[in-house]
Amino acid sequence: MVGVLFSRIFPILLVPVLAMAEAPDAEQGFELKVAKLTSTPAKDRATHVRFSVPLVSPHKGRLHKINCRLDVMGWHMSDKPIDTVSFVIFEGSKKKEKTQELTAPPEYYGKNLNVYCLARPRL
């Protein structure tokens, strides 16, 4: 009798544990598409890369921390980025997209550069 009762209640008790196990995926973040990417060479042969990041998130109505990194094409996540920028955006905001800028030193002059942005929802 006790074994039958336990076998019926155990799956119900397991549901919150499984739901909590999925929570770290949201903490890992999700990639955002970069828009309006432009590269401009400077007098000192550095390269200024300007871009904007429209926030399209499954977590509506939440503040998001955005981390962007500048790398050469063909990079790996474990590589050290050339430059980084972090900022916050509120999902659902009607504000105009803000342009961000990253700078590559002269040794990257003329190389194909890439910007990768990762968003993480905040409470």
Secondary structure by P-SEA (a helix, b strand, c coil): caaaaaaaaccccaaaaaaaaaaaaaaabbbbbbcbbbbbbccccbbbbbbbbbbbcccccbbbbbbbbbbcccccccccccccccccccccccccbbbbbbbbcccccccbbbbbbbbbbcc
